[in-house]
Amino acid sequence: MLLFVPLSAQQLFTANDVSGKAAERSMQYFPEGNDFVCVNGKNRFTRPLYGTHTVWRLETSDRPVFAVYNKPKSWHIAFRMMLDGNTIALDSTDYCKARYTPGRRYYTLKDKRMGSGTLSVTAIPMADKEGAIWVFRTDKVKMRLRSQIGDIRAKKLQRNGDLGVDKADSFEASLTASPTCAEHDFSKNELYIIYEDNALRRVTTAEGRKLYAKAEEARKALVSQLEIVTPDPYMNTLGGALMAAADGIWDGEVWLHGANAWRMPLSGWRAAYAGDCLGWHDRARKHFDNYANSQVTDREPIYPHPTQDAKMNNARAEKKWGTQMYSNGYICRNPNRNNQMHHYDMNLCYIDELMWHLCWTGDVDYARKMWNVITRHLEWEKRNFDPNDDALYDAYCCIWASDALYYNSGAVTHSSAYNYRANRLAARIAELIGEDGSRYAREAERIKAAMNARLWMEDKGCWAELEDFMGHRDLHTSPAVWTVYHAIDSDVSDIFQYYRATKYVDREIPHIPVTGKGLEGDYHTISTTNWMPYAWSINNVAFAEVWHTALAYWQAGRPEEAYRLFKSSVIDGMYLGHCPGNFGQISHYDRARGECYRDFGDPVGMASRVLVQGLFGIAPDLLNDKVNITPGFPAAWDYASLHSTDIDIDFRRKGFTETYTIKPRFMKSADVVLTIPALLDSYDAVTVNGRRVTPQNAVSVGRARIVVKCPYAKEIKVVVKWSGSPIDYDRSQPSETKQSFALARQGKVEWWTFSESLSVTARSKKDYGTVLPNTDEMAVFRMINLDSVVNASVTDIFRNTYASPRSPYTTLQIPLQGIGEWCHPKDTADIDDKGFRGKITDGVFRMPQGVPFRSYKEGRNIAFTSLWDNYPDSVSVALEGSGKGMYLLLAGSTNHMQCRHRNGLVTVEYADGTSRELELRNPDNWAPIEQEFYVDGKAFRIDTPRPYRIALASGIVSNDMDKALGLKGFTSRTIPGGAATVLYIPLQENKPLKSLRLTTSANDVVIGLMAATIVE
């Protein structure tokens, strides 16, 4: 049997090849109508096509070479043309124009050996069985076709053969097994080949046309349910592509985590938002019903807090029925099964999606049916995550970005926001179904008040990530994007706070340019946090996170910024990326993972919301008998339309007349509240279905908007005839002020201006002691004796058990050994100071810069401080004389949850009672003992010069540990044996000194003083 491996297979690339991350990208696809198009593309097996709601899928490429993924067997499929003695692999022709029309792939092939002839190839999956059909059509050329099906090259697929995670050549033809080949003649100029039952076979033209028509009809019926037309061709492809991807994450019962990799059911995360946004309310109900059956109802909470898992070093809850967590109200991860414990709180997201379903449908009967599910959930959340009843909630891995995220019973913004919305809507549902919802209304108001009083940071214009429960109850003042978007999405405050919070994202969250050959314009994406060091899900560039942030910008009244962020990310993943129209999980710009996964649940769910609720501004509130519509189009657009199952919207601008035509088809009739931006400062007339109305001015920041209330009708036509003058936003005269805002008016319209002097945090201007002054041979040093305070060996740091104080409640927390997190509760690091001790001569370690440090050849060599009971929270030594500066040798722990946060404080007190302080702040001057920070100036940014560190195992001293120790790349950041950090405090020369004190102020961490030397 002929063994055929396409010659071009080694010349082309696949998306799984992430070795060239640093190489300049190119636009791989371009929009044409509804299609993603490429010419002579290089990506192989990167665009899946889904037919049935099973694991089966057809993998397609930029050239006509294919694979079938299925369990337990997958297949490589290829074709060759045979003409005039030549045998030409279809994936190696001189010219190939490939189209991804959502749900279908189409190719036009040309080759010099074909003369002026062409061959077209269409591939489409069948909708009613696990199969596919190929249509071949020739023009001005005669040929035969050879088909081939055989084993794929991969012996085992780790993640179902998905992009970026399985090997690049996984779906190529086997190098050892012989394929099954067959030759076929065209009937006139047509040929139909189908795949079914693990084989390829030719069918007659009549049967082929029938099968193809059936598959194409199903495809069109699917993708036509969401159609978008705008002036931006990059947007017009998204409607059908989204419908195809969303269908791929539906298994007939529930929404899945991913269409390819991680193809498993989950009760939470954001996939289920897609159901209602895309008009699949029946699927939404089925999903909610099946997971309602997974709620625990027969396990009373008989074990009190806390119930931490000793086998996991107390980092997370013990999986034991009857604990506060694993008891009534908990929703298990698999549908129709309420006896399976898992380690996530997916309740919050499930209930939020359920609440959105009720807002989309206004289905009071269904609300009544789900009432007990809702109330059991609220009681479960309260007893687990607000057991002290302060109205702010702990977050127990309750969002997608949960791995490695822990809050140690803290008061957390994103979980409190979720609970606020759930309680507020529960109160409304109770009102509608005749239940007493007063307790939920009170709880919602208490949460809102507590968030504003304790978590809102007026000086930063944003909510804190959390307020610590333990220790000094510090605010963590560098929140992640999920803090911002969840607070806004749950509507915990007002437009003024929302606007300021998105400005925080502008200032503080890393913005990463999106660039590539062939791409014109200024685009950027964002990372989820500015936290360091890296841990999975802590600092990523993830599409769903970017899109949820873009939605928050729309909700904050910033459509231009929202659109730019969303479009940048769409181009990043769908046009610059390796899979056309991909709703992927992780971006190319994610330094840890690179581009990976296709058609993932969270991005599908959030794309649904961003397009429908963000760009077109459709936010049904049918529990209150209204539909809010606030289009978020860029100002330059003069037309846009959306067609969906629930509603059609058509916007047209001609001159100074704007027309909005709305055709609602919701399950319940409701009035429409239309909020639109002002084109000019006045209007001659505003009509609704020909009847003149008087609009109201919206409470709006940055741009004037008017509100038009429209009674329900099957078709609503709003016409606004603008008049007057262009609005001068730059020279407006404020008439009223409110903190950073001022009310401006011009003509008939008004808006709030924003002026805030906050700039990027001034950490780069602050002295963090990382730059050591030059010293000369004449410098006089005075080493401080620490014998009275040393209390440990530096190697003890992760050999201890940090058992107290610990939260009295079930929570996620740092493991007992003081390193790691709940996903890696047994991690540790071996600290080895033999090299450092070996370079001590006569009790002195001397830096190459000449700075001496008094230390110890044997025994204890550090004064540790900590909020753990193992050590005092501070140590102090008396000082004499004076000096112009002090060198400090410090070592200890920190982690991503203590990033951009003061970990400790060094205080030098003068004899007159004044003092000089040096904050120890991760990452500016305080690094984890076991590793070196990765810095790329993008997602991982440090604005201060790097301090000198001493590698403890070798005694090497450097402020460039990457170079000194050969640390390469992103993942290998461990410093063998660990490292201490050298800092410098300038002092007031000739001013008598009194004492040196080191204090640990942050939870989790241990900070130690190894030596201190005064330079005179």
ZAMARZA-965047 format. One record per residue (C-alpha): x, y, z; residue in one letter. Coordinates in steps of 0.05 Angstrom, whole numbers, plus 32768, in hexadecimal, padded with zeros to 4 digits. Example, Ala and Ser with C-alpha at 12.3 -4.5 7.8 and 13.67 -1.06 7.14 Angstrom:
<nodes>
80F67FA6809CA;81117FEB808FS;
</nodes>
This chain:
<nodes>
800080008000M;801A80457FEFL;8031806E802BL;802580B7801AF;803E80F18044V;803481368024P;807681548011L;805D81978028S;8050817F806FA;809681918085Q;809481D58063Q;805581EF8084L;8047820380CCF;801281F380FET;7FF6821C8137A;801681ED8168N;805B82058153D;8066823B8187V;80B1823A8182S;80B3827B815CG;808D82A6818FK;80BE82DF8186A;80B882E0813AA;80908317811AE;80498301810BR;8024830B80CAS;7FDB831180B9M;7FC882CA80A9Q;7F7F82D68098Y;7F56830F807CF;7F0B831B807EP;7EE18315803FE;7E98831B804EG;7E8982E58082N;7EC882BE8072D;7F0F82BA808CF;7F3D82B48050V;7F8682A48043C;7FB082988006V;7FE682638008N;7FDD825C8053G;800A8231807EK;7FE0821980B8N;7FCE81D080BAR;7F9681AF80E3F;7F8581F08107T;7F3C81FF80F5R;7F0C81CB8111P;7EC781C180F3L;7E9181A58121Y;7E55817E8108G;7E348157813FT;7E3781678189H;7E6A81318196T;7EB68130819CV;7EBA81228151W;7ED5815B8127R;7EF6816880E4L;7F39818A80E7E;7F4781B780ABT;7F8481DD8092S;7F9682198068D;7FA081E78031R;7F7481AA8023P;7F9181778053V;7F64815E808BF;7F5D813480C8A;7F23811580EEV;7F2881188139Y;7EFF80E4815FN;7F0680B58198K;7F2480828199P;7F3E808B8152K;7F5380C88129S;7F6580CA80DFW;7F9180F180AFH;7F6E8100806DI;7F90811A802EA;7F84811E7FE3F;7FAE81217FA4R;7F9C81357F5DM;7FB481087F25M;7FBC81297EE0L;7FEA81217EA5D;801780F27ECAG;801E81217F05N;800781117F4CT;7FFE81517F73I;7FED81547FBCA;7FB481857FC5L;7FD981A67FFFD;801581B77FD3S;7FF881DD7F98T;8017821E7F81D;7FD982457F96Y;7FA482397FCAC;7F70826A7FE1K;7F4E824F801EA;7F0E8268803ER;7EF282598082Y;7EA98266807AT;7E8F825780C0P;7E80820D80C2G;7EA181FF807ER;7EE48201805AR;7EEC82138011Y;7F2B82127FE6Y;7F3D822A7FA1T;7F7C82087F85L;7FA8821B7F4AK;7FE981FE7F32D;801582077EF4K;800B81BD7EE6R;7FC081CA7EE2M;7FC981FE7EACG;7F9082307EB0S;7F6481FF7ED6G;7F4E82027F1ET;7F3781D07F52L;7F0881E47F8AS;7EFF81BC7FC9V;7EC881C47FFDT;7ECA81A08040A;7E8E81A0806FI;7E7A817380A9P;7E38814F80ABM;7E07816880DFA;7DE2812780EDD;7E1B80F680F3K;7E6680F380FFE;7E7B80FE80B8G;7E9281308084A;7E8A813C803BI;7EBB81588008W;7EA681787FC6V;7EDA817C7F8FF;7ECD81A57F50R;7EFB81AF7F15T;7EFC81E77EE2D;7F2381E27EA1K;7F4A81A67EB7V;7F41815B7EB8K;7F5C81307EEFM;7F5180F57F1CR;7F5480F97F68L;7F7780CC7F9AR;7F5C80CB7FE1S;7F8380B4801DQ;7F6E80A48065I;7F9E80898099G;7FB8808E80DFD;7FCE80D080FBI;801580D98112R;800880E4815CA;800680A58185K;7FE180CA81BCK;7FC0810E81BFL;7FC781328202Q;7F92816781F7R;7F67814981BFN;7F988164818BG;7F8A81AD819BD;7FB281E98184L;7FF081FB81AAG;7FEE81C181DBV;7FF6818181B1D;803181768183K;8033819C8142A;8032815F8116D;7FFC8139813DS;7FCB81348103F;7FFE812980CCE;7FFF80E480AAA;801F80AB80D0S;8067809D80BDL;805F805380C8T;8018803D80B9A;800080388071S;7FC1805F805EP;7F8680478036T;7F8580677FF1C;7F5380687FB9A;7F4F808A7F75E;7F1180AD7F5BH;7EF780C87F1AD;7ED081087F14F;7E8981067EFBS;7E8D813E7EC9K;7EAF81717EF5N;7E95815B7F39E;7EAB81287F6DL;7E8F811B7FB3Y;7EB480F57FE9I;7E9980E9802EI;7EB780D28070Y;7E8D80A5809DE;7E9A806880C7D;7EE5807280C6N;7EEB806F807AA;7EEA809A803CL;7EBD80888002R;7EA580A87FC3R;7E5A80B37FBAV;7E3380C27F7CT;7E2881097F65T;7DDF81057F77A;7DEC80EA7FBDE;7E25811A7FC7G;7DFC81577FB4R;7DC581407FE3K;7DF58135801DL;7E1981768011Y;7DD8819E800CA;7DC18180804EK;7E0381928071A;7E0481D78053E;7DBC81E48067E;7DCC81D280AFA;7E0A81FD80AER;7DE4823A8093K;7DAC823080C6A;7DE0823180FDL;7E0C826B80E9V;7DD4829880D0S;7DB9829E8117Q;7DEA82D78124L;7DFA830780ECE;7E22834780F4I;7E2D837D80C0V;7E5A83B980CFT;7E8B83E680ABP;7EC383BC80C9D;7ECF837C80A1P;7EF4835D80DCY;7EB3835C8102M;7E86834280CBN;7EA482FC80CET;7E9482F38118L;7E4A82E28118G;7E4D82A080F4G;7E91828E8111A;7E7682988157L;7E38826D8149M;7E648235812EA;7E9382388169A;7E5A823B819BA;7E3A81FE817CD;7E7D81DB8185G;7E7B81E481D1I;7E3581C781D7W;7E30817C81E3D;7DE4817781E1G;7DDD817C822DE;7E0A81B48247V;7E3E81E78233W;7E8581CD8232L;7EC881EA824AH;7EE481E48203G;7ED181CA81BFA;7F1281A481B6N;7F4181A081F1A;7F2081A08235W;7EE181878214R;7EBD817A8255M;7E7F81958278P;7E8681CC82ADL;7E4F81EB82D6S;7E73822D82D7G;7EA0825B82B0W;7E8582858278R;7E718257823FA;7E2882568253A;7E1F82A08246Y;7E1F828D81FCA;7DDC826A8201G;7DB182A7820ED;7DDB82DA81E9C;7DD782AF81AAL;7D8D82A081B2G;7D93825781C8W;7D66825E8204H;7D52821581FFD;7D9A82008204R;7DA48230823EA;7D6A82128265R;7D8381CC8257K;7DC881DF8272H;7DAB81FF82B0F;7D7B81C582BCD;7DB1819182B7N;7DDD81B682E8Y;7DA481C58317A;7DA18179831DN;7DEA817D8333S;7DDD81A9836FQ;7DE7818583B1V;7DA6818283D8T;7DB081488409D;7DF18158842DR;7DE981858469E;7E2681AD847EP;7E38818984BEI;7E83819984C2Y;7E9481E084D8P;7EC8820E84B8H;7F00820584A8P;7F0781C38483T;7F4A81C8845FQ;7F6A818C843CD;7FA781768463A;7FBE814B8428K;7FC1818B83FFM;7FE781B18436N;7FA781D5844AN;7FA881FE840AA;7F6081EC83F8R;7F2181CD8413A;7F1E81848426E;7EF1815C83F7K;7EC28140842BK;7E77813E8429W;7E5681668460G;7E8A819D8463T;7E7281E4845AQ;7E8981E18411M;7E74819C83FCY;7E2D819E8414S;7DE881B88401N;7DEB81EE83CCG;7E2C81D983ACY;7E2781CC8361I;7E5181938347C;7E7981988307R;7E56816282DDN;7E0D816682C8P;7DD7813C82E9N;7E078125831FR;7E0581448364N;7E3581158387N;7E77812B836AQ;7EA6815B838DM;7ED3818A8366H;7F0281C1837CH;7EE281FE835AY;7EA9822B836FD;7E84822B832DM;7E43823D834FN;7E4F82888347L;7E57828882FCC;7E1F825582F1Y;7DEE82808319I;7E0482C082F5D;7DF7829E82B2E;7DB3828682CCL;7DA282CD82E1M;7DB482E6829CW;7D8882B0827EH;7D4D82CB82A7L;7D5E83128291C;7D5F82FB8249W;7D1D82D5824DT;7CF582F38286G;7CDD82AC8292D;7CBC82B182D7V;7CA5826882D5D;7CEC825182CAY;7D0482818301A;7CD282608330R;7CEB821B831CK;7D338230832BM;7D248256836AW;7D3D8221839AN;7D7C82188371V;7D8A82638378I;7D7B826883C2T;7DA3822A83D4R;7DDD824883AEH;7DD9828B83D2L;7DD782688416E;7E13823D8402W;7E3B827A83EBE;7E2B82A0842BK;7E3E8269845CR;7E7E82588437N;7E99829A841FF;7E7A82CE844DD;7E7782A8848EP;7E8882E784B7N;7E4C830A8496D;7E72834A8484D;7E4F834A843FA;7E9083408419L;7EA182FB83FDY;7EDF82D083F7D;7EED82B583B1A;7EF9826B83ADY;7F11825C8366C;7ED08277834AC;7EE782948307I;7F0C827A82CBW;7F4D829A82E3A;7F4A82728324S;7F8782458322D;7FBB825E8353A;7F8B82968369L;7F7E829583B4Y;7F6382C983E4Y;7F6A82AB842AN;7F2382BE8440S;7F2C83058427G;7EF583348411A;7EFA832E83C5V;7EDC835C8391T;7ECA832C835AH;7EA782F88386S;7E83832F83ADS;7E6B834D836BA;7E50830A8353Y;7E2B83018395N;7E1083488392Y;7DEF833C834ER;7DD582F78362A;7DB4831383A1N;7D988350837ER;7D7883268348L;7D6182F2837AA;7D3A8329839DA;7D19833D835CR;7D0882F4834AI;7CEA82EB838FA;7CBD83278383E;7CA683098341L;7C9682C3835BI;7C7782D7839DG;7CB182C683CCE;7CD082F18402D;7D11830D83E5G;7D1F83428419S;7D5C831D8434R;7D7B831C83EFY;7D6C836583E3A;7D8D83768426R;7DC9834B8417E;7DD2836C83D3A;7DD083B283F2E;7E01839D8428R;7E32838183F4I;7E2D83C083CAK;7E3983ED8406A;7E7383C2841FA;7E9483C183DBM;7E90840C83D6N;7EA88418841DA;7EDF83E48422R;7EF583CF83DCL;7EEE840E83B2W;7F30843483B0M;7F21847D83A3E;7F6B848E839AD;7F7384588364K;7F2E845E8345G;7F2184138349C;7F0E83DA8377W;7F4483B6839DA;7F51836E838BE;7F42835C83D3L;7F458372841AE;7F6C83408444D;7F47831A847AF;7F888306849CM;7FC0833084B5G;7FB9837C84AEH;7F7C83778481R;7FA1839B844AD;7F8183AF8408L;7FA2839183CBH;7FA483CD839ET;7FB883B0835AS;7F7A838C8344P;7F74835C8309A;7F47836982CEV;7F15833782EBW;7F0C83668326T;7EFA839F82F8V;7ECD837A82C7Y;7EA7835182FBH;7E97838F8324A;7E7E83B482E7I;7E5A837882C9D;7E35836B830BS;7E2283B6830DD;7E3A83C18354V;7E3F840D834ES;7E368444831AD;7E52845D82D8I;7E84848A82FCF;7EA784528320Q;7EA4842682E1Y;7EC5845C82B7Y;7EFC846682EAR;7F08841B82F2A;7F13841382A7T;7F44844D82ABK;7F6A842382DFY;7F6F83ED82AAV;7F8A84208279D;7FC0843682AAR;7FD583F782CFE;7FC583B882A8I;7FFB83A68275P;7FE983B8822DH;800B838E81F8I;800F83A581AFP;7FED8378817CV;8017837C813DT;8026835580FEG;8039835D80B5K;7FFD8373808EG;7FD9838F80CAL;7FCC83D980C9E;7FB584018105G;7FC58407814FD;7FAE83CB8177Y;7FBC83AE81BBH;7FA6837781E9T;7FAD83718235I;7FC483408269S;7F97832E82A3T;7FC2834C82DAT;8005836D82E7N;80168338831BW;805783128322M;807582DE8325P;804F82B682F1Y;801E827F8303A;7FEB826182D4W;7FAB828B82D0S;7FCB82C482F8I;7FE982ED82C0N;7FD282D7827BN;7FBB82F48239V;7F7982D08232A;7F4382E18200F;7F0782DA822FA;7F2983078261E;7F38833C822DV;7EF183388212W;7ED1833C8257H;7EFB837A8263T;7EE483978221A;7E9C838A8236L;7EAA83B18276A;7EC483EB824DY;7E8283EB8226W;7E5B83E88267Q;7E8584228281A;7E71844D8245G;7EB484498220R;7EA1842981DDP;7EDE844281B5E;7F0F842281E7E;7EE383E481EDA;7EE183DA81A3Y;7F2B83E48199R;7F3C83B181CFL;7F0A837E81B4F;7F1F8387816CK;7F698382817FS;7F5D834081A1S;7F3283268167V;7F6A83358136I;7F9D83168165D;7F7882D48169G;7F4F82CD8129M;7F7982EF80F4Y;7FC182EF810CL;7FB782AD812EG;7FBD82678111H;7F7382558111C;7F43828080E9P;7F0882998111G;7F23827A8151N;7F0282898194F;7F40827081B6G;7F54826F81FFQ;7F9A828C8201I;7FBC82C181D5S;7FFD82BE81B0H;801282F781DFY;800C82CB821CD;805482BF822FR;8047827E8254A;801B82578224R;801A827C81E2G;7FDF827381B3E;7FB9823581C7C;7F74821481C7Y;7F3C82208197R;7EF3823281A0D;7EF6823281EBF;7EBA823A8218G;7ECA827B823BD;7EDF82A281FCP;7EA0828981D8V;7E7482A08211G;7E9682E38218M;7E9882F081CCA;7E4D82E581CES;7E4583198204R;7E76834B81E6V;7E56834A81A1L;7E0E834A81B8V;7E11836F81FAQ;7E4E839A81EDG;7E5383AF81A5L;7E0883AE8199F;7DF783BD81E1G;7DBD838D81E9I;7DB183808233A;7D6C8362823FP;7D4D836D8284D;7D0D8347827AL;7D05833B82C4L;7CF5838582C4N;7CD083858282D;7D0383AC8259K;7D3B83A48228V;7D7683D4822FN;7D9B83E281EFI;7DD9840D81F0T;7DFE840481AEP;7E4A840A81B6G;7E5E8418816FF;7E9C8440815EP;7E8884888150A;7E9F84838107A;7E6E844D80F6W;7E31846380CED;7E10841F80CBY;7E0E83DD80F1A;7DDD83A480F6S;7DD48365811EL;7DA4832C8111H;7D9982F88148S;7D6282CA815FT;7D4982FC8193D;7D52833E8171I;7D6683648132D;7D8783A88136I;7D9783D480FBD;7DBA84178102F;7DC1844980C9R;7DDC849080C7R;7DCF84BD808CK;7DE885038096G;7DCF851980DAF;7D9684E880DCT;7D9E84A78101E;7D6D846D80FDT;7D6A8431812BY;7D3C83F88116T;7D3183C4814CI;7D0A83848144K;7D0583618188P;7CF183178189R;7CFD830881D2F;7CD482D481F7M;7CB1830D821AK;7C9883508200S;7CBC838B8220A;7CCA83D58216D;7D0E83E981FAV;7D3B841D821AV;7D6A843681E4L;7DA7845E81F9T;7DCF847D81C0I;7E0884AF81B9P;7DF984F681A5A;7E118508815FL;7E0685538169L;7DF1857E81A4D;7DA785828191S;7D70855E816BY;7D3585768142D;7D0D8537814EA;7D1184F3816EV;7CDA84C28159T;7CC8847B816BV;7C9F845A8135N;7C8D849F811BG;7C7784BB815ER;7CA084F58179R;7CBF84E881BEV;7CEB851081EDT;7D2C84EC81FFP;7D5084F28240Q;7D9A8500824BN;7DBF84C38262A;7DF084C4829CV;7E2D84BB8271S;7E7884C88276V;7EA384E1823DG;7E6B84E58209R;7E2585008209A;7DEE84CC8202R;7DA284CF81FFI;7D6F849B8217V;7D33848B81ECV;7CFC8461820CK;7CD6843681D9C;7C95841181E8P;7C9583C981D1Y;7C8683BC8187A;7C9983858157K;7CC183B98132E;7CDC83F88153I;7CF7842F8128K;7D1B8468814BV;7D2F84A48121V;7D5A84DC813DV;7D63851A8114K;7DA0853B8133W;7DAB8586812DS;7DD485BD814CG;7E2085BD8153S;7E558588815BP;7E62857A81A5I;7EA2859981BDD;7EB9856681F0Y;7EFC858A81FBD;7EE185CF820CR;7EA385BE8234S;7E9285E98270Q;7E8085BF82ADP;7E4485D382D6S;7E49859F830EE;7E8285768329T;7E8585318349K;7ECB851B835FQ;7EF18510831ES;7EB4852082F3F;7E93855F82DCA;7E4F856782BBL;7E51858A8278A;7E1885A2824CR;7E1385BA8204Q;7DD185C681E1G;7D9F859181F6K;7DD2855D820CV;7DFE85528248E;7E358524825FW;7E69851D8295W;7EB2852D8287T;7EE9850782AAF;7F2A852482C3S;7F5884FD82EFE;7FA1850A82FES;7FB184C1830DL;7FEC84A982E3S;800F846782E0V;802184548326T;805F847B833AA;8086843D834DR;80BC844E831AS;80C98490833EK;80CC84718383K;810D845C83A1D;8109841183AEY;8152840A83BFG;816483DE8383T;819D840B836AV;81DD84058391L;820984448394P;82508440837CN;8283843483B3T;82CE843E83B2D;8309842083D7E;83058457840BM;82BD8447841FA;82B584358468V;828284008479F;826483EE84BCR;824483A984BFM;820A83A084EFI;820A83668520N;81C9833E8519L;81DA8309854DD;81A18320857AS;816B83168545V;817F82DD8516V;814D82A68521N;8153827584E7A;817C825B84AES;81678277846BV;815E822E8454T;812682258487D;80F582518461I;80CE821A843CF;80DE81E2846DR;80B1820184A2N;806781F484ACT;8042823684AEY;8005821E84D4A;7FED825E84F5S;7FCC828D84F1P;7F9D826F84BER;7F57828384AAS;7F1F826584D5P;7EF7825B8494Y;7EFC822C8459T;7F2582508424T;7F5D824C83F2L;7F9F825F8411Q;7FEA8256840BI;8000820F841DP;801F81FF8460L;806682018446Q;805F824A8433G;8067824283E8I;8039822A83B0G;7FEE823383A9E;7FB0820983A8W;7FBD81EC8363C;800481DA8377H;7FFD81CE83C2P;803B81A383C8K;806C81D083A5D;80AB81E483CAT;80F081FF83BCA;813381E783D6D;8159822283F2I;81A4821383F6D;81D482478411D;8215821F840EK;8233824B83D9G;8224828B83FFF;823F826F8440R;827C8254841BG;8290829A8406K;828E82B6844CI;82D382C78465T;82DE82DC84ADD;829382E484B5G;828D83128478V;826E83088433F;8288833D8405R;8264835283C6M;828D83608387P;827983A98390Q;82A083A883D1G;826583A88400V;8271837A843CP;823983548460F;8243833484A4R;822882ED84A2S;823082A784BDY;8256826A84A4K;822A823C84CDE;81E7823B84F2G;81B2827184EFR;81BF82A884BDN;817E82CF84B5I;814B82F584DEA;810982DF84C1F;80C9830884CCT;808382F484B9S;803A82F984CCL;803D82AE84D5W;8047829B851ED;80888278850CN;80AD82BA850FY;80A38300852CP;8082833284FED;80BD83608507S;810583618520V;812D839D8536S;817783AA8544V;819783E68564A;81C38414853BL;81FB8444854EE;821C847D852BG;8206849584E7S;82118487849DG;81FF849D8458K;81DD845B8445G;81CE84148459M;81D483D48430Y;81A3839C8440L;81A783528430L;816183358432L;814082F4841EA;80FB82D88423G;80BB82C58400S;808682E783D7T;805482D183A2N;802382EA836EH;7FED82F783A1M;801A832A83C3Q;802F834D8383C;802D8399837CR;8022839883C7H;804E83AA8402R;806A836A841EN;809583898454G;80B783C7846DL;80FE83D98481V;8101841484B1T;8140843984C6V;813184648503E;815B84A08515Y;816A84B5855CA;813C84F18556D;810084C58548G;80FC84D084FCT;8106849684CES;8114847E8487R;80EA84468469E;80F384158430L;80B783EE8418E;80C383A78402L;809483A183C8R;808B83688396N;80A4836E835FP;80C683B28366D;80FC839D8397N;80E3835D83B7W;80E9831A8393A;80DB82D383A8P;811882B183C4I;811082748397E;810B82968353Q;811A82D28327E;80E282FB8308F;80D782F582BEY;80D3833A829FV;80C083498257D;80A78391825BG;806283798246K;8036834F8273A;8071834882A2F;808B838D82B2R;80B683A982E9I;80C483F382E8D;80FD83F58319T;814583DF830CP;815283978321R;8175838F8364P;81B58369836FY;81A883238388R;81D682EF83A6I;81CB82A8838EA;81CF828083CEL;81E6823E83B0A;8221825D838AS;822E82A183AAG;822882C38366I;8214830C836BV;81EF832E8332S;81B6835C8320N;81AB833182E1D;819F82EB82FBM;818782D482B7D;81CC82E0829AK;81F382CD82D8A;81D0828A82E3L;81BA827B829CG;8170828082ABL;814F827A8267K;81098286824FG;80C9828F8274F;80BE824F829CT;8103824082B8S;8107827782ECR;811F824E8328T;816082658347I;818582288360P;8189822E83ABG;8164827083ABG;817D82B783AFA;818182F183E0A;8176833983CCT;81A2837683D8V;818183BA83E3L;819B83FE83F7Y;817C84348423I;819A847B841FP;81A0849B8463L;81A884E2847CQ;81F284E78486E;820B84FC84CCN;81C684F184EAK;81CB84C18525P;81A9847E851BL;817E8458854EK;816584168531S;815883EB84F4L;811583C684F1R;80FB839384BFL;80B0838784BET;808683578495T;804383758484S;802583458451A;80058302845CN;802582C38440D;806C82DD843EV;80AB82D48467V;80E0830C8464I;812483058482G;815F83328490L;81A283108482M;81D0834B848AA;81D38397848EA;820F83C48481T;8214840F848AI;82418437845CV;825E8474847FE;
</nodes>
